[in-house]
Amino acid sequence: MIGKIYLIQNYQREIKELSQENKALQVDFSQVNSLPAIETLVRNLNFEKAEKIHYIQALESHVVAEKLLQTK
């Protein structure tokens, strides 16, 4: 009986420690993934904001034909 009580107390202590660690990880995750942190990362990687985006429309049959010609 005393052994079971010890195991229960040990498991309760472990659950409490894991819960605290989980809360700390959630805080760390939210700080790392915050908008200011991401903006800093982008700035440090020398990314630039795209001013104007141009889209290219390609026909699938043309792309397939192009691939077939390259394999010959």
N, CA, C, O and CB atoms as a CASP TS submission, in Angstrom:
PFRMAT TS
TARGET T0000
AUTHOR 0000-0000-0000
METHOD Language model
MODEL 1
PARENT N/A
ATOM      1  N   MET     1       0.826  -1.201   0.000  1.00  0.00           N
ATOM      2  CA  MET     1       0.000   0.000   0.000  1.00  0.00           C
ATOM      3  C   MET     1       0.867   1.260   0.000  1.00  0.00           C
ATOM      4  O   MET     1       0.568   2.210  -0.724  1.00  0.00           O
ATOM      5  CB  MET     1      -0.938   0.000   1.213  1.00  0.00           C
ATOM      6  N   ILE     2       1.912   1.284   0.783  1.00  0.00           N
ATOM      7  CA  ILE     2       2.792   2.454   0.840  1.00  0.00           C
ATOM      8  C   ILE     2       3.489   2.645  -0.500  1.00  0.00           C
ATOM      9  O   ILE     2       3.701   3.773  -0.947  1.00  0.00           O
ATOM     10  CB  ILE     2       3.836   2.304   1.974  1.00  0.00           C
ATOM     11  N   GLY     3       3.845   1.523  -1.141  1.00  0.00           N
ATOM     12  CA  GLY     3       4.475   1.603  -2.458  1.00  0.00           C
ATOM     13  C   GLY     3       3.563   2.235  -3.486  1.00  0.00           C
ATOM     14  O   GLY     3       4.019   3.005  -4.332  1.00  0.00           O
ATOM     15  N   LYS     4       2.273   1.920  -3.424  1.00  0.00           N
ATOM     16  CA  LYS     4       1.318   2.500  -4.363  1.00  0.00           C
ATOM     17  C   LYS     4       1.148   3.993  -4.120  1.00  0.00           C
ATOM     18  O   LYS     4       1.037   4.770  -5.068  1.00  0.00           O
ATOM     19  CB  LYS     4      -0.031   1.793  -4.255  1.00  0.00           C
ATOM     20  N   ILE     5       1.127   4.391  -2.865  1.00  0.00           N
ATOM     21  CA  ILE     5       1.002   5.817  -2.515  1.00  0.00           C
ATOM     22  C   ILE     5       2.225   6.570  -3.051  1.00  0.00           C
ATOM     23  O   ILE     5       2.102   7.660  -3.609  1.00  0.00           O
ATOM     24  CB  ILE     5       0.870   6.010  -0.955  1.00  0.00           C
ATOM     25  N   TYR     6       3.400   5.970  -2.871  1.00  0.00           N
ATOM     26  CA  TYR     6       4.628   6.585  -3.372  1.00  0.00           C
ATOM     27  C   TYR     6       4.557   6.744  -4.895  1.00  0.00           C
ATOM     28  O   TYR     6       4.901   7.804  -5.418  1.00  0.00           O
ATOM     29  CB  TYR     6       5.864   5.738  -2.972  1.00  0.00           C
ATOM     30  N   LEU     7       4.118   5.713  -5.607  1.00  0.00           N
ATOM     31  CA  LEU     7       4.000   5.786  -7.062  1.00  0.00           C
ATOM     32  C   LEU     7       3.034   6.878  -7.491  1.00  0.00           C
ATOM     33  O   LEU     7       3.316   7.626  -8.427  1.00  0.00           O
ATOM     34  CB  LEU     7       3.548   4.448  -7.623  1.00  0.00           C
ATOM     35  N   ILE     8       1.904   6.973  -6.818  1.00  0.00           N
ATOM     36  CA  ILE     8       0.912   8.006  -7.144  1.00  0.00           C
ATOM     37  C   ILE     8       1.505   9.393  -6.945  1.00  0.00           C
ATOM     38  O   ILE     8       1.345  10.265  -7.799  1.00  0.00           O
ATOM     39  CB  ILE     8      -0.354   7.841  -6.277  1.00  0.00           C
ATOM     40  N   GLN     9       2.187   9.601  -5.827  1.00  0.00           N
ATOM     41  CA  GLN     9       2.800  10.903  -5.557  1.00  0.00           C
ATOM     42  C   GLN     9       3.881  11.220  -6.597  1.00  0.00           C
ATOM     43  O   GLN     9       4.013  12.355  -7.055  1.00  0.00           O
ATOM     44  CB  GLN     9       3.403  10.930  -4.134  1.00  0.00           C
ATOM     45  N   ASN    10       4.636  10.204  -6.950  1.00  0.00           N
ATOM     46  CA  ASN    10       5.683  10.388  -7.946  1.00  0.00           C
ATOM     47  C   ASN    10       5.077  10.766  -9.298  1.00  0.00           C
ATOM     48  O   ASN    10       5.575  11.668  -9.970  1.00  0.00           O
ATOM     49  CB  ASN    10       6.532   9.112  -8.077  1.00  0.00           C
ATOM     50  N   TYR    11       4.012  10.083  -9.694  1.00  0.00           N
ATOM     51  CA  TYR    11       3.331  10.408 -10.956  1.00  0.00           C
ATOM     52  C   TYR    11       2.711  11.801 -10.923  1.00  0.00           C
ATOM     53  O   TYR    11       2.753  12.519 -11.921  1.00  0.00           O
ATOM     54  CB  TYR    11       2.248   9.371 -11.255  1.00  0.00           C
ATOM     55  N   GLN    12       2.148  12.183  -9.805  1.00  0.00           N
ATOM     56  CA  GLN    12       1.565  13.523  -9.674  1.00  0.00           C
ATOM     57  C   GLN    12       2.647  14.595  -9.805  1.00  0.00           C
ATOM     58  O   GLN    12       2.426  15.630 -10.435  1.00  0.00           O
ATOM     59  CB  GLN    12       0.833  13.666  -8.320  1.00  0.00           C
ATOM     60  N   ARG    13       3.815  14.347  -9.211  1.00  0.00           N
ATOM     61  CA  ARG    13       4.930  15.296  -9.303  1.00  0.00           C
ATOM     62  C   ARG    13       5.406  15.387 -10.755  1.00  0.00           C
ATOM     63  O   ARG    13       5.694  16.476 -11.253  1.00  0.00           O
ATOM     64  CB  ARG    13       6.104  14.869  -8.366  1.00  0.00           C
ATOM     65  N   GLU    14       5.486  14.251 -11.421  1.00  0.00           N
ATOM     66  CA  GLU    14       5.916  14.236 -12.808  1.00  0.00           C
ATOM     67  C   GLU    14       4.912  14.957 -13.709  1.00  0.00           C
ATOM     68  O   GLU    14       5.307  15.679 -14.624  1.00  0.00           O
ATOM     69  CB  GLU    14       6.113  12.801 -13.281  1.00  0.00           C
ATOM     70  N   ILE    15       3.633  14.766 -13.457  1.00  0.00           N
ATOM     71  CA  ILE    15       2.592  15.460 -14.225  1.00  0.00           C
ATOM     72  C   ILE    15       2.713  16.967 -14.025  1.00  0.00           C
ATOM     73  O   ILE    15       2.580  17.731 -14.981  1.00  0.00           O
ATOM     74  CB  ILE    15       1.180  14.971 -13.807  1.00  0.00           C
ATOM     75  N   LYS    16       2.960  17.392 -12.811  1.00  0.00           N
ATOM     76  CA  LYS    16       3.097  18.820 -12.517  1.00  0.00           C
ATOM     77  C   LYS    16       4.309  19.400 -13.246  1.00  0.00           C
ATOM     78  O   LYS    16       4.227  20.485 -13.823  1.00  0.00           O
ATOM     79  CB  LYS    16       3.228  19.052 -10.993  1.00  0.00           C
ATOM     80  N   GLU    17       5.433  18.679 -13.222  1.00  0.00           N
ATOM     81  CA  GLU    17       6.640  19.152 -13.903  1.00  0.00           C
ATOM     82  C   GLU    17       6.426  19.235 -15.412  1.00  0.00           C
ATOM     83  O   GLU    17       6.833  20.204 -16.052  1.00  0.00           O
ATOM     84  CB  GLU    17       7.825  18.231 -13.591  1.00  0.00           C
ATOM     85  N   LEU    18       5.789  18.217 -15.972  1.00  0.00           N
ATOM     86  CA  LEU    18       5.535  18.223 -17.410  1.00  0.00           C
ATOM     87  C   LEU    18       4.561  19.328 -17.808  1.00  0.00           C
ATOM     88  O   LEU    18       4.692  19.923 -18.878  1.00  0.00           O
ATOM     89  CB  LEU    18       4.993  16.871 -17.851  1.00  0.00           C
ATOM     90  N   SER    19       3.591  19.596 -16.950  1.00  0.00           N
ATOM     91  CA  SER    19       2.641  20.684 -17.228  1.00  0.00           C
ATOM     92  C   SER    19       3.352  22.030 -17.237  1.00  0.00           C
ATOM     93  O   SER    19       3.077  22.874 -18.090  1.00  0.00           O
ATOM     94  CB  SER    19       1.505  20.693 -16.185  1.00  0.00           C
ATOM     95  N   GLN    20       4.265  22.233 -16.293  1.00  0.00           N
ATOM     96  CA  GLN    20       5.023  23.482 -16.250  1.00  0.00           C
ATOM     97  C   GLN    20       5.926  23.617 -17.472  1.00  0.00           C
ATOM     98  O   GLN    20       6.038  24.696 -18.054  1.00  0.00           O
ATOM     99  CB  GLN    20       5.859  23.556 -14.968  1.00  0.00           C
ATOM    100  N   GLU    21       6.568  22.514 -17.857  1.00  0.00           N
ATOM    101  CA  GLU    21       7.424  22.535 -19.033  1.00  0.00           C
ATOM    102  C   GLU    21       6.595  22.819 -20.291  1.00  0.00           C
ATOM    103  O   GLU    21       7.039  23.547 -21.179  1.00  0.00           O
ATOM    104  CB  GLU    21       8.179  21.198 -19.171  1.00  0.00           C
ATOM    105  N   ASN    22       5.400  22.248 -20.363  1.00  0.00           N
ATOM    106  CA  ASN    22       4.517  22.474 -21.502  1.00  0.00           C
ATOM    107  C   ASN    22       4.118  23.950 -21.597  1.00  0.00           C
ATOM    108  O   ASN    22       4.110  24.520 -22.688  1.00  0.00           O
ATOM    109  CB  ASN    22       3.264  21.589 -21.390  1.00  0.00           C
ATOM    110  N   LYS    23       3.791  24.564 -20.470  1.00  0.00           N
ATOM    111  CA  LYS    23       3.438  25.990 -20.469  1.00  0.00           C
ATOM    112  C   LYS    23       4.613  26.835 -20.937  1.00  0.00           C
ATOM    113  O   LYS    23       4.435  27.775 -21.711  1.00  0.00           O
ATOM    114  CB  LYS    23       2.992  26.439 -19.065  1.00  0.00           C
ATOM    115  N   ALA    24       5.823  26.502 -20.467  1.00  0.00           N
ATOM    116  CA  ALA    24       7.012  27.254 -20.865  1.00  0.00           C
ATOM    117  C   ALA    24       7.261  27.108 -22.361  1.00  0.00           C
ATOM    118  O   ALA    24       7.631  28.078 -23.024  1.00  0.00           O
ATOM    119  CB  ALA    24       8.242  26.782 -20.072  1.00  0.00           C
ATOM    120  N   LEU    25       7.064  25.911 -22.896  1.00  0.00           N
ATOM    121  CA  LEU    25       7.245  25.689 -24.334  1.00  0.00           C
ATOM    122  C   LEU    25       6.208  26.452 -25.147  1.00  0.00           C
ATOM    123  O   LEU    25       6.517  26.963 -26.223  1.00  0.00           O
ATOM    124  CB  LEU    25       7.164  24.196 -24.657  1.00  0.00           C
ATOM    125  N   GLN    26       4.987  26.532 -24.644  1.00  0.00           N
ATOM    126  CA  GLN    26       3.945  27.289 -25.351  1.00  0.00           C
ATOM    127  C   GLN    26       4.306  28.763 -25.408  1.00  0.00           C
ATOM    128  O   GLN    26       4.095  29.412 -26.432  1.00  0.00           O
ATOM    129  CB  GLN    26       2.576  27.105 -24.666  1.00  0.00           C
ATOM    130  N   VAL    27       4.849  29.301 -24.320  1.00  0.00           N
ATOM    131  CA  VAL    27       5.262  30.704 -24.293  1.00  0.00           C
ATOM    132  C   VAL    27       6.412  30.925 -25.264  1.00  0.00           C
ATOM    133  O   VAL    27       6.405  31.886 -26.033  1.00  0.00           O
ATOM    134  CB  VAL    27       5.672  31.131 -22.866  1.00  0.00           C
ATOM    135  N   ASP    28       7.407  30.027 -25.229  1.00  0.00           N
ATOM    136  CA  ASP    28       8.535  30.141 -26.159  1.00  0.00           C
ATOM    137  C   ASP    28       8.063  30.091 -27.602  1.00  0.00           C
ATOM    138  O   ASP    28       8.515  30.879 -28.432  1.00  0.00           O
ATOM    139  CB  ASP    28       9.554  29.031 -25.905  1.00  0.00           C
ATOM    140  N   PHE    29       7.162  29.175 -27.905  1.00  0.00           N
ATOM    141  CA  PHE    29       6.650  29.020 -29.264  1.00  0.00           C
ATOM    142  C   PHE    29       5.946  30.301 -29.711  1.00  0.00           C
ATOM    143  O   PHE    29       6.150  30.765 -30.833  1.00  0.00           O
ATOM    144  CB  PHE    29       5.684  27.815 -29.349  1.00  0.00           C
ATOM    145  N   SER    30       5.129  30.864 -28.842  1.00  0.00           N
ATOM    146  CA  SER    30       4.397  32.073 -29.229  1.00  0.00           C
ATOM    147  C   SER    30       5.337  33.261 -29.417  1.00  0.00           C
ATOM    148  O   SER    30       5.074  34.128 -30.251  1.00  0.00           O
ATOM    149  CB  SER    30       3.339  32.409 -28.177  1.00  0.00           C
ATOM    150  N   GLN    31       6.426  33.312 -28.656  1.00  0.00           N
ATOM    151  CA  GLN    31       7.385  34.410 -28.811  1.00  0.00           C
ATOM    152  C   GLN    31       8.183  34.261 -30.100  1.00  0.00           C
ATOM    153  O   GLN    31       8.404  35.241 -30.812  1.00  0.00           O
ATOM    154  CB  GLN    31       8.337  34.467 -27.607  1.00  0.00           C
ATOM    155  N   VAL    32       8.613  33.052 -30.400  1.00  0.00           N
ATOM    156  CA  VAL    32       9.413  32.812 -31.600  1.00  0.00           C
ATOM    157  C   VAL    32       8.580  33.029 -32.857  1.00  0.00           C
ATOM    158  O   VAL    32       9.101  33.494 -33.871  1.00  0.00           O
ATOM    159  CB  VAL    32       9.989  31.389 -31.587  1.00  0.00           C
ATOM    160  N   ASN    33       7.307  32.702 -32.802  1.00  0.00           N
ATOM    161  CA  ASN    33       6.448  32.813 -33.979  1.00  0.00           C
ATOM    162  C   ASN    33       5.624  34.098 -33.997  1.00  0.00           C
ATOM    163  O   ASN    33       4.643  34.198 -34.734  1.00  0.00           O
ATOM    164  CB  ASN    33       5.526  31.624 -34.046  1.00  0.00           C
ATOM    165  N   SER    34       6.014  35.067 -33.198  1.00  0.00           N
ATOM    166  CA  SER    34       5.299  36.337 -33.203  1.00  0.00           C
ATOM    167  C   SER    34       5.670  37.133 -34.451  1.00  0.00           C
ATOM    168  O   SER    34       6.721  36.901 -35.048  1.00  0.00           O
ATOM    169  CB  SER    34       5.613  37.149 -31.926  1.00  0.00           C
ATOM    170  N   LEU    35       4.832  38.045 -34.835  1.00  0.00           N
ATOM    171  CA  LEU    35       5.067  38.856 -36.028  1.00  0.00           C
ATOM    172  C   LEU    35       6.382  39.636 -35.942  1.00  0.00           C
ATOM    173  O   LEU    35       7.129  39.649 -36.921  1.00  0.00           O
ATOM    174  CB  LEU    35       3.906  39.821 -36.237  1.00  0.00           C
ATOM    175  N   PRO    36       6.697  40.281 -34.824  1.00  0.00           N
ATOM    176  CA  PRO    36       7.993  40.987 -34.766  1.00  0.00           C
ATOM    177  C   PRO    36       9.191  40.054 -34.941  1.00  0.00           C
ATOM    178  O   PRO    36      10.176  40.431 -35.575  1.00  0.00           O
ATOM    179  CB  PRO    36       8.123  41.720 -33.441  1.00  0.00           C
ATOM    180  N   ALA    37       9.120  38.849 -34.391  1.00  0.00           N
ATOM    181  CA  ALA    37      10.227  37.900 -34.530  1.00  0.00           C
ATOM    182  C   ALA    37      10.378  37.459 -35.977  1.00  0.00           C
ATOM    183  O   ALA    37      11.498  37.328 -36.472  1.00  0.00           O
ATOM    184  CB  ALA    37      10.010  36.679 -33.626  1.00  0.00           C
ATOM    185  N   ILE    38       9.276  37.231 -36.649  1.00  0.00           N
ATOM    186  CA  ILE    38       9.323  36.819 -38.052  1.00  0.00           C
ATOM    187  C   ILE    38       9.821  37.963 -38.931  1.00  0.00           C
ATOM    188  O   ILE    38      10.583  37.733 -39.870  1.00  0.00           O
ATOM    189  CB  ILE    38       7.934  36.349 -38.525  1.00  0.00           C
ATOM    190  N   GLU    39       9.399  39.195 -38.638  1.00  0.00           N
ATOM    191  CA  GLU    39       9.874  40.344 -39.402  1.00  0.00           C
ATOM    192  C   GLU    39      11.383  40.512 -39.252  1.00  0.00           C
ATOM    193  O   GLU    39      12.075  40.826 -40.220  1.00  0.00           O
ATOM    194  CB  GLU    39       9.152  41.620 -38.951  1.00  0.00           C
ATOM    195  N   THR    40      11.889  40.304 -38.049  1.00  0.00           N
ATOM    196  CA  THR    40      13.331  40.392 -37.803  1.00  0.00           C
ATOM    197  C   THR    40      14.067  39.317 -38.586  1.00  0.00           C
ATOM    198  O   THR    40      15.108  39.587 -39.186  1.00  0.00           O
ATOM    199  CB  THR    40      13.638  40.259 -36.298  1.00  0.00           C
ATOM    200  N   LEU    41      13.541  38.114 -38.585  1.00  0.00           N
ATOM    201  CA  LEU    41      14.150  37.018 -39.334  1.00  0.00           C
ATOM    202  C   LEU    41      14.203  37.336 -40.823  1.00  0.00           C
ATOM    203  O   LEU    41      15.224  37.113 -41.474  1.00  0.00           O
ATOM    204  CB  LEU    41      13.376  35.717 -39.101  1.00  0.00           C
ATOM    205  N   VAL    42      13.116  37.854 -41.356  1.00  0.00           N
ATOM    206  CA  VAL    42      13.061  38.195 -42.781  1.00  0.00           C
ATOM    207  C   VAL    42      14.077  39.292 -43.096  1.00  0.00           C
ATOM    208  O   VAL    42      14.758  39.230 -44.120  1.00  0.00           O
ATOM    209  CB  VAL    42      11.632  38.650 -43.184  1.00  0.00           C
ATOM    210  N   ARG    43      14.181  40.286 -42.233  1.00  0.00           N
ATOM    211  CA  ARG    43      15.148  41.366 -42.441  1.00  0.00           C
ATOM    212  C   ARG    43      16.573  40.823 -42.418  1.00  0.00           C
ATOM    213  O   ARG    43      17.401  41.225 -43.235  1.00  0.00           O
ATOM    214  CB  ARG    43      14.977  42.458 -41.368  1.00  0.00           C
ATOM    215  N   ASN    44      16.866  39.917 -41.491  1.00  0.00           N
ATOM    216  CA  ASN    44      18.213  39.353 -41.374  1.00  0.00           C
ATOM    217  C   ASN    44      18.570  38.459 -42.557  1.00  0.00           C
ATOM    218  O   ASN    44      19.750  38.273 -42.855  1.00  0.00           O
ATOM    219  CB  ASN    44      18.335  38.564 -40.084  1.00  0.00           C
ATOM    220  N   LEU    45      17.572  37.908 -43.229  1.00  0.00           N
ATOM    221  CA  LEU    45      17.806  37.069 -44.405  1.00  0.00           C
ATOM    222  C   LEU    45      17.875  37.897 -45.685  1.00  0.00           C
ATOM    223  O   LEU    45      18.015  37.352 -46.780  1.00  0.00           O
ATOM    224  CB  LEU    45      16.709  36.018 -44.528  1.00  0.00           C
ATOM    225  N   ASN    46      17.775  39.221 -45.539  1.00  0.00           N
ATOM    226  CA  ASN    46      17.836  40.162 -46.664  1.00  0.00           C
ATOM    227  C   ASN    46      16.726  39.950 -47.687  1.00  0.00           C
ATOM    228  O   ASN    46      16.927  40.174 -48.881  1.00  0.00           O
ATOM    229  CB  ASN    46      19.171  40.046 -47.351  1.00  0.00           C
ATOM    230  N   PHE    47      15.577  39.527 -47.230  1.00  0.00           N
ATOM    231  CA  PHE    47      14.428  39.423 -48.118  1.00  0.00           C
ATOM    232  C   PHE    47      13.904  40.830 -48.393  1.00  0.00           C
ATOM    233  O   PHE    47      14.040  41.733 -47.569  1.00  0.00           O
ATOM    234  CB  PHE    47      13.313  38.517 -47.499  1.00  0.00           C
ATOM    235  N   GLU    48      13.317  40.990 -49.541  1.00  0.00           N
ATOM    236  CA  GLU    48      12.733  42.279 -49.892  1.00  0.00           C
ATOM    237  C   GLU    48      11.259  42.095 -50.204  1.00  0.00           C
ATOM    238  O   GLU    48      10.838  41.042 -50.683  1.00  0.00           O
ATOM    239  CB  GLU    48      13.470  42.917 -51.093  1.00  0.00           C
ATOM    240  N   LYS    49      10.489  43.122 -49.930  1.00  0.00           N
ATOM    241  CA  LYS    49       9.061  43.081 -50.220  1.00  0.00           C
ATOM    242  C   LYS    49       8.861  43.214 -51.723  1.00  0.00           C
ATOM    243  O   LYS    49       9.422  44.108 -52.356  1.00  0.00           O
ATOM    244  CB  LYS    49       8.299  44.202 -49.456  1.00  0.00           C
ATOM    245  N   ALA    50       8.069  42.329 -52.282  1.00  0.00           N
ATOM    246  CA  ALA    50       7.775  42.383 -53.716  1.00  0.00           C
ATOM    247  C   ALA    50       6.832  43.553 -53.978  1.00  0.00           C
ATOM    248  O   ALA    50       5.800  43.700 -53.324  1.00  0.00           O
ATOM    249  CB  ALA    50       7.148  41.039 -54.219  1.00  0.00           C
ATOM    250  N   GLU    51       7.207  44.373 -54.940  1.00  0.00           N
ATOM    251  CA  GLU    51       6.393  45.538 -55.268  1.00  0.00           C
ATOM    252  C   GLU    51       5.259  45.170 -56.215  1.00  0.00           C
ATOM    253  O   GLU    51       4.107  45.542 -55.990  1.00  0.00           O
ATOM    254  CB  GLU    51       7.257  46.632 -55.888  1.00  0.00           C
ATOM    255  N   LYS    52       5.589  44.445 -57.264  1.00  0.00           N
ATOM    256  CA  LYS    52       4.578  44.084 -58.247  1.00  0.00           C
ATOM    257  C   LYS    52       4.811  42.632 -58.646  1.00  0.00           C
ATOM    258  O   LYS    52       5.944  42.224 -58.903  1.00  0.00           O
ATOM    259  CB  LYS    52       4.626  45.032 -59.493  1.00  0.00           C
ATOM    260  N   ILE    53       3.754  41.870 -58.696  1.00  0.00           N
ATOM    261  CA  ILE    53       3.845  40.458 -59.021  1.00  0.00           C
ATOM    262  C   ILE    53       3.311  40.236 -60.430  1.00  0.00           C
ATOM    263  O   ILE    53       2.222  40.704 -60.765  1.00  0.00           O
ATOM    264  CB  ILE    53       3.069  39.600 -57.993  1.00  0.00           C
ATOM    265  N   HIS    54       4.065  39.533 -61.245  1.00  0.00           N
ATOM    266  CA  HIS    54       3.653  39.189 -62.600  1.00  0.00           C
ATOM    267  C   HIS    54       3.399  37.687 -62.650  1.00  0.00           C
ATOM    268  O   HIS    54       4.265  36.896 -62.275  1.00  0.00           O
ATOM    269  CB  HIS    54       4.733  39.618 -63.653  1.00  0.00           C
ATOM    270  N   TYR    55       2.241  37.300 -63.101  1.00  0.00           N
ATOM    271  CA  TYR    55       1.891  35.890 -63.217  1.00  0.00           C
ATOM    272  C   TYR    55       2.047  35.448 -64.659  1.00  0.00           C
ATOM    273  O   TYR    55       1.726  36.191 -65.587  1.00  0.00           O
ATOM    274  CB  TYR    55       0.452  35.634 -62.721  1.00  0.00           C
ATOM    275  N   ILE    56       2.540  34.243 -64.841  1.00  0.00           N
ATOM    276  CA  ILE    56       2.708  33.671 -66.174  1.00  0.00           C
ATOM    277  C   ILE    56       1.697  32.547 -66.330  1.00  0.00           C
ATOM    278  O   ILE    56       1.604  31.656 -65.486  1.00  0.00           O
ATOM    279  CB  ILE    56       4.170  33.154 -66.399  1.00  0.00           C
ATOM    280  N   GLN    57       0.953  32.601 -67.407  1.00  0.00           N
ATOM    281  CA  GLN    57      -0.023  31.546 -67.668  1.00  0.00           C
ATOM    282  C   GLN    57       0.561  30.616 -68.725  1.00  0.00           C
ATOM    283  O   GLN    57       0.891  31.043 -69.832  1.00  0.00           O
ATOM    284  CB  GLN    57      -1.401  32.140 -68.133  1.00  0.00           C
ATOM    285  N   ALA    58       0.684  29.344 -68.370  1.00  0.00           N
ATOM    286  CA  ALA    58       1.238  28.358 -69.294  1.00  0.00           C
ATOM    287  C   ALA    58       0.190  27.288 -69.566  1.00  0.00           C
ATOM    288  O   ALA    58      -0.589  26.918 -68.687  1.00  0.00           O
ATOM    289  CB  ALA    58       2.540  27.725 -68.723  1.00  0.00           C
ATOM    290  N   LEU    59       0.187  26.808 -70.780  1.00  0.00           N
ATOM    291  CA  LEU    59      -0.731  25.738 -71.138  1.00  0.00           C
ATOM    292  C   LEU    59      -0.114  24.414 -70.739  1.00  0.00           C
ATOM    293  O   LEU    59       1.080  24.192 -70.943  1.00  0.00           O
ATOM    294  CB  LEU    59      -1.061  25.760 -72.652  1.00  0.00           C
ATOM    295  N   GLU    60      -0.929  23.528 -70.166  1.00  0.00           N
ATOM    296  CA  GLU    60      -0.402  22.242 -69.729  1.00  0.00           C
ATOM    297  C   GLU    60       0.122  21.424 -70.891  1.00  0.00           C
ATOM    298  O   GLU    60       1.162  20.777 -70.766  1.00  0.00           O
ATOM    299  CB  GLU    60      -1.465  21.465 -68.995  1.00  0.00           C
ATOM    300  N   SER    61      -0.581  21.437 -72.031  1.00  0.00           N
ATOM    301  CA  SER    61      -0.144  20.644 -73.186  1.00  0.00           C
ATOM    302  C   SER    61       1.224  21.123 -73.670  1.00  0.00           C
ATOM    303  O   SER    61       2.037  20.315 -74.120  1.00  0.00           O
ATOM    304  CB  SER    61      -1.183  20.733 -74.334  1.00  0.00           C
ATOM    305  N   HIS    62       1.480  22.399 -73.585  1.00  0.00           N
ATOM    306  CA  HIS    62       2.776  22.941 -74.001  1.00  0.00           C
ATOM    307  C   HIS    62       3.878  22.461 -73.060  1.00  0.00           C
ATOM    308  O   HIS    62       4.966  22.095 -73.503  1.00  0.00           O
ATOM    309  CB  HIS    62       2.735  24.486 -74.037  1.00  0.00           C
ATOM    310  N   VAL    63       3.593  22.467 -71.775  1.00  0.00           N
ATOM    311  CA  VAL    63       4.576  22.020 -70.790  1.00  0.00           C
ATOM    312  C   VAL    63       4.883  20.556 -70.992  1.00  0.00           C
ATOM    313  O   VAL    63       6.048  20.161 -70.931  1.00  0.00           O
ATOM    314  CB  VAL    63       4.076  22.265 -69.364  1.00  0.00           C
ATOM    315  N   VAL    64       3.866  19.731 -71.232  1.00  0.00           N
ATOM    316  CA  VAL    64       4.071  18.290 -71.482  1.00  0.00           C
ATOM    317  C   VAL    64       4.893  18.091 -72.735  1.00  0.00           C
ATOM    318  O   VAL    64       5.823  17.285 -72.737  1.00  0.00           O
ATOM    319  CB  VAL    64       2.719  17.549 -71.613  1.00  0.00           C
ATOM    320  N   ALA    65       4.575  18.804 -73.802  1.00  0.00           N
ATOM    321  CA  ALA    65       5.315  18.677 -75.053  1.00  0.00           C
ATOM    322  C   ALA    65       6.766  19.091 -74.847  1.00  0.00           C
ATOM    323  O   ALA    65       7.674  18.477 -75.406  1.00  0.00           O
ATOM    324  CB  ALA    65       4.665  19.526 -76.162  1.00  0.00           C
ATOM    325  N   GLU    66       6.982  20.111 -74.062  1.00  0.00           N
ATOM    326  CA  GLU    66       8.322  20.603 -73.787  1.00  0.00           C
ATOM    327  C   GLU    66       9.131  19.531 -73.071  1.00  0.00           C
ATOM    328  O   GLU    66      10.299  19.317 -73.395  1.00  0.00           O
ATOM    329  CB  GLU    66       8.269  21.890 -72.950  1.00  0.00           C
ATOM    330  N   LYS    67       8.529  18.866 -72.113  1.00  0.00           N
ATOM    331  CA  LYS    67       9.212  17.808 -71.370  1.00  0.00           C
ATOM    332  C   LYS    67       9.530  16.634 -72.269  1.00  0.00           C
ATOM    333  O   LYS    67      10.602  16.040 -72.155  1.00  0.00           O
ATOM    334  CB  LYS    67       8.365  17.346 -70.191  1.00  0.00           C
ATOM    335  N   LEU    68       8.609  16.288 -73.168  1.00  0.00           N
ATOM    336  CA  LEU    68       8.849  15.176 -74.077  1.00  0.00           C
ATOM    337  C   LEU    68      10.006  15.478 -75.018  1.00  0.00           C
ATOM    338  O   LEU    68      10.794  14.586 -75.330  1.00  0.00           O
ATOM    339  CB  LEU    68       7.590  14.862 -74.878  1.00  0.00           C
ATOM    340  N   LEU    69      10.120  16.711 -75.470  1.00  0.00           N
ATOM    341  CA  LEU    69      11.201  17.084 -76.373  1.00  0.00           C
ATOM    342  C   LEU    69      12.542  17.032 -75.657  1.00  0.00           C
ATOM    343  O   LEU    69      13.549  16.675 -76.267  1.00  0.00           O
ATOM    344  CB  LEU    69      10.963  18.480 -76.949  1.00  0.00           C
ATOM    345  N   GLN    70      12.574  17.371 -74.405  1.00  0.00           N
ATOM    346  CA  GLN    70      13.831  17.380 -73.650  1.00  0.00           C
ATOM    347  C   GLN    70      14.356  15.976 -73.387  1.00  0.00           C
ATOM    348  O   GLN    70      15.565  15.802 -73.241  1.00  0.00           O
ATOM    349  CB  GLN    70      13.643  18.106 -72.333  1.00  0.00           C
ATOM    350  N   THR    71      13.485  14.964 -73.320  1.00  0.00           N
ATOM    351  CA  THR    71      13.916  13.609 -73.009  1.00  0.00           C
ATOM    352  C   THR    71      14.473  12.877 -74.231  1.00  0.00           C
ATOM    353  O   THR    71      15.077  11.815 -74.083  1.00  0.00           O
ATOM    354  CB  THR    71      12.762  12.826 -72.427  1.00  0.00           C
ATOM    355  N   LYS    72      14.286  13.416 -75.419  1.00  0.00           N
ATOM    356  CA  LYS    72      14.766  12.749 -76.645  1.00  0.00           C
ATOM    357  C   LYS    72      16.225  12.991 -76.854  1.00  0.00           C
ATOM    358  O   LYS    72      16.797  12.508 -77.832  1.00  0.00           O
ATOM    359  CB  LYS    72      13.995  13.223 -77.862  1.00  0.00           C
TER
END
